């Protein structure tokens, strides 16, 4: 029987990563104008990742559709061309007004001089019914923010020129984080001044506030909110920016949040220079050998490949103080303001995952399912199949939004070839994980004589029927 289970999200990880193929991003934002909702679709493609023609500048083909109930509500197909041959970046913005309902924005971007280089994106959007309640637009992080009265400029709204921040990434050259949002209908729900609270926190410990600021506002029909935050002292890491609207009696009216990544080697170096001073008061000094060993093993899914050899050495033969220093440095780099809080939050997740996926071969977070959970957080949906006659038990995990690789609808397929609780990762659509062309043949090895081509040697798909539905689940969910 197939069971679909919604799982609570325990952890979210944001990583900025460079890829060798075309590097593009698509962001979708919701705003209002004259009480009508619209979406902004922002396209950004790194010019250096796109090929040139022999005598022509680089160009990409963009095709997008906004789907509602299998019908196309809006869309377009067009070329973007750089002005010169120096591979400048591509950037565009499109707006569409939408009626209330559920939509899916589907985007395909193709390199015009490399037909095999195609990236696709999908994003679900819900437009709510018109309401007089106070509400916020999406938060839009900006690379450029300036005043503008040019009504014909597509980048301008409410006299603010807004160029979104590509990939949600702030390089070390950017010491100021700009955020734009719009607040609606406070004139209909509030009779006195209110205030906006801006908070930055590490994404691993969102409850620990690294930065806060407040701004007071009078009620209004539409209030544009443009705010600049000094992030010069913010070290490298992954963060969340929260914007909350509060009454003078501290009652929360509405809130939104957005994630971003930051690179700041100068702040990182300063942090490491003071490492010995911090270690003298480290929370790790209170941990016994068993707790240290458990914590080190739980870190495996979070460690970069360059540090994996050092971690393996420490687990097998390291001295206790060296092990404590490794744990402390990892969490100090991740959350300089409160490394212990970050450690406690992460280990709570590790304990839960350990119980969820415990087997006779190690801790639950050391299994394939536990490892993926610790890396990427809980899936949005799980399809669990236990009684297909042609296959061992298997699970398909679905992540609707996967910012780690800027993908959407990422899927992982685990199976239990020994019919035990030890599930192995067989196939995924994640760019960082295993992608197995022959996954159907391995899963349905007892049905290899029934491939769709009659030849199962060259990773051909297995014919679908009632007892072989993995491809259907993998495609449709």
Number of C-alpha atoms within 10 A of each C-alpha: 7 15 11 13 13 12 11 11 13 19 17 18 17 22 17 19 12 10 11 6 14 22 20 24 21 24 20 18 15 23 21 16 12 7 14 13 19 17 19 15 18 19 20 19 21 16 23 16 20 25 18 19 12 8 7 12 18 27 22 23 16 20 16 20 19 22 18 15 10 9 10 14 17 15 15 11 12 10 13 16 20 17 13 10 14 12 19 18 17 20 19 14 16 14 16 14 16 18 15 13 12 14 22 18 22 17 21 16 23 20 23 21 18 14 8 10 16 18 17 18 19 20 18 15 18 13 16 11 10 11 10 13 14 20 18 23 18 19 22 23 28 21 18 13 21 11 12 15 12 13 11 8 11 13 18 18 17 16 15 18 20 24 19 23 20 20 20 22 20 23 13 17 9 15 17 15 20 19 24 20 19 19 21 24 19 23 18 13 14 16 10 12 15 20 18 18 15 21 21 25 21 24 23 23 21 17 14 17 17 16 14 14 12 13 12 13 15 13 20 17 14 20 18 16 17 17 16 14 16 12 17 15 12 22 22 21 21 22 24 20 23 19 23 17 25 18 15 12 7 10 10 13 17 14 18 15 15 16 21 23 19 21 19 20 14 14 16 18 12 12 16 14 11 10 17 12 10 16 16 10 10 20 16 20 15 11 14 11 14 9 11 21 18 15 20 18 17 25 20 19 17 14 13 9 10 8 10 15 11 12 20 14 12 19 18 9 9 15 13 17 13 11 21 26 17 18 21 22 20 17 18 23 17 22 26 21 17 16 21 17 17 22 22 12 17 20 16 12 18 26 15 15 24 19 13 14 21 18 17 8 9 11 20 23 29 22 21 17 24 25 22 19 23 25 19 20 18 22 24 16 18 22 19 19 19 16 13 17 13 15 24 19 21 24 25 23 26 22 21 18 18 19 20 17 18 22 21 19 18 20 21 23 24 21 26 19 16 11 13 11 14 19 22 17 22 21 20 22 17 19 13 9 12 13 15 14 15 17 19 24 21 17 24 21 16 13 18 21 15 17 19 13 12 13 14 19 10 10 15 18 21 27 17 14 9 7 11 19 17 23 14 11 13 19 9 7 16
